[in-house]
Amino acid sequence: NTPASTATHPAAQALTATSGTFTGALTGTSATLSDSAQRAQTFVLQADEAGDGVAQTLTNFAELSGDYTRVGAANFSHSSGIFSSATTGTFLCLQQFSLTASGAQDVFDMAIEISTDSGSNFTPRALVITEASNGTFVALSQQTIFTVSNTTTFRLRYRLGEANSVATNNTIRGNANQTETAITFIKLGVL
């Protein structure tokens, strides 16, 4: 057997290869990509829920079931409608909402709201207002980018009806195995 050896490529010469295996962080001219920094999670509303007729925070979220695979370590956790982050960094938040209208015309809004004082006060970060009428199906989506600079005080909630509520005869669609009403967090960078 021949002992394994290590070769060093001259820094001033270009490297040409058809394949390669890398371990650990990969550093390039403008970015460093670390396996441990890549994180993405999707939480879905677990079952259908009626509109409250007043402003409501959706609370029945859990990570998607079925063939879902989280990217990287768990970053966000959820309790009673409030999401918290385990790490600082910049995140892309994708929000999806589905509703079946069973009543007269209804105008309502969905929002992502953020708190930096442990949930004492929330401010809208992303807002969409739409309209539904009897027998229609409504699907909305939006996205926003935010930065978590303090994991102790950061909170986020998925809020409906702050300006106009979802009527009680309308159904917010939820399903544990697919994204009907859902929220996804993708970590874009670290602080």
C-alpha positions in Angstrom: 0.0 0.0 0.0 1.1 3.5 -0.8 0.6 6.1 1.9 -1.8 8.9 1.2 -0.2 12.2 0.3 -1.4 15.8 0.0 -0.7 18.1 -2.9 -0.7 21.9 -2.9 -1.8 23.8 -6.0 0.2 26.9 -6.7 -1.9 30.0 -5.7 -1.0 32.0 -8.8 -2.2 29.3 -11.3 -5.8 28.5 -12.4 -7.2 25.2 -11.4 -9.1 23.1 -14.0 -11.0 20.0 -12.8 -14.1 18.0 -13.9 -15.2 17.2 -10.4 -14.2 17.8 -6.8 -15.1 16.9 -3.2 -15.1 19.6 -0.6 -15.5 19.4 3.2 -16.1 22.3 5.6 -16.5 25.9 4.3 -16.0 26.8 0.7 -14.4 30.2 0.3 -14.5 32.2 -2.9 -13.6 35.7 -4.0 -16.8 37.3 -2.7 -18.5 34.9 -0.3 -18.0 32.2 2.2 -20.6 29.4 2.2 -20.8 27.3 5.3 -23.0 24.2 5.6 -23.8 25.1 9.1 -25.3 28.5 8.1 -27.8 27.1 5.6 -31.2 27.0 7.2 -34.8 26.8 5.8 -38.0 25.8 7.5 -41.7 25.6 6.4 -44.5 25.8 8.9 -48.1 25.0 7.8 -51.5 25.6 9.3 -52.4 22.1 10.5 -56.1 22.1 9.8 -58.9 24.3 8.4 -59.9 27.2 10.6 -62.9 29.5 10.6 -62.4 33.3 10.4 -62.8 35.0 13.8 -64.6 38.1 12.6 -62.0 40.0 14.5 -58.2 40.4 14.2 -56.7 37.0 14.7 -53.2 35.5 15.1 -53.0 32.0 13.4 -51.7 29.6 16.1 -52.0 26.0 14.8 -48.7 25.8 12.9 -46.2 23.0 12.8 -43.4 22.0 10.4 -44.7 20.4 7.2 -45.2 16.6 7.4 -44.8 13.9 4.7 -41.6 14.0 2.6 -40.6 17.4 4.0 -37.0 17.9 4.9 -35.7 20.9 6.8 -32.6 22.5 5.4 -29.9 22.7 8.1 -30.6 22.8 11.8 -33.9 24.0 13.2 -33.8 27.8 13.5 -37.4 28.9 14.1 -39.7 27.6 16.8 -43.4 28.3 17.3 -45.6 28.6 20.3 -49.2 29.9 20.4 -48.9 31.8 17.1 -45.5 33.4 18.0 -42.3 32.5 16.1 -38.9 32.9 17.7 -35.4 32.6 16.1 -32.5 30.6 17.6 -29.9 32.6 15.6 -29.2 36.1 14.4 -29.0 36.8 10.7 -31.0 38.0 7.7 -34.0 36.0 6.6 -36.3 35.8 3.6 -39.9 35.1 4.8 -42.4 33.7 2.3 -46.0 33.8 3.4 -48.9 31.8 1.7 -52.6 32.1 2.5 -55.6 30.1 1.2 -59.3 30.7 1.9 -62.6 29.3 0.8 -65.3 32.0 0.9 -68.8 30.8 1.9 -70.6 34.1 2.5 -71.2 37.5 1.1 -68.4 39.7 -0.1 -65.5 40.0 2.4 -62.5 42.3 2.4 -59.6 41.2 4.7 -55.9 41.5 5.2 -53.0 39.2 6.1 -49.7 40.4 7.6 -46.4 39.4 9.0 -45.8 41.4 12.2 -42.5 41.7 14.0 -41.7 42.6 17.6 -38.3 43.6 18.9 -39.4 43.9 22.6 -40.3 40.2 23.3 -43.8 40.5 21.9 -45.1 43.5 23.9 -45.6 45.5 20.6 -45.8 44.3 17.1 -45.5 46.3 13.9 -46.6 45.2 10.4 -43.7 44.1 8.2 -45.6 42.9 5.1 -49.3 43.4 4.4 -51.7 42.3 1.7 -55.4 43.2 1.4 -57.8 41.2 -0.8 -61.5 40.5 -1.4 -63.5 37.3 -1.6 -67.1 36.6 -2.5 -69.4 33.6 -2.0 -68.1 30.4 -3.5 -64.7 31.7 -4.4 -61.3 30.4 -3.5 -58.6 32.9 -2.6 -54.8 32.3 -2.6 -52.4 35.0 -1.6 -48.6 35.1 -1.2 -46.1 37.7 -0.2 -42.5 37.9 0.9 -40.3 40.1 3.0 -36.7 40.2 4.3 -35.9 41.0 7.9 -32.9 40.8 10.2 -32.8 39.2 13.6 -30.2 41.1 15.7 -31.3 39.9 19.1 -32.8 36.4 19.5 -33.9 37.1 23.1 -36.3 39.9 22.1 -37.3 39.0 18.5 -40.8 37.7 17.8 -42.9 37.3 14.7 -46.6 36.5 14.1 -48.8 35.6 11.2 -51.8 38.0 11.6 -55.1 38.3 9.9 -57.7 41.1 9.9 -55.9 43.9 11.6 -57.6 46.4 9.2 -60.5 44.2 8.0 -61.2 40.8 9.6 -62.0 37.4 8.0 -65.7 36.8 8.3 -66.8 33.8 10.5 -68.4 32.0 7.6 -65.1 31.9 5.6 -62.6 29.0 6.0 -58.9 29.5 6.2 -57.4 26.4 4.6 -54.9 24.3 6.5 -53.4 20.9 5.9 -50.5 19.2 7.8 -49.2 17.6 4.6 -49.2 20.5 2.1 -48.7 24.2 2.0 -52.2 25.8 1.9 -51.7 28.5 4.6 -48.0 28.5 5.4 -44.9 30.4 6.3 -41.3 29.6 5.2 -38.1 31.1 6.6 -34.8 31.0 4.6 -31.6 32.2 6.2 -29.8 34.5 3.7 -26.8 35.5 5.9 -25.3 35.7 9.3 -24.5 38.7 11.4 
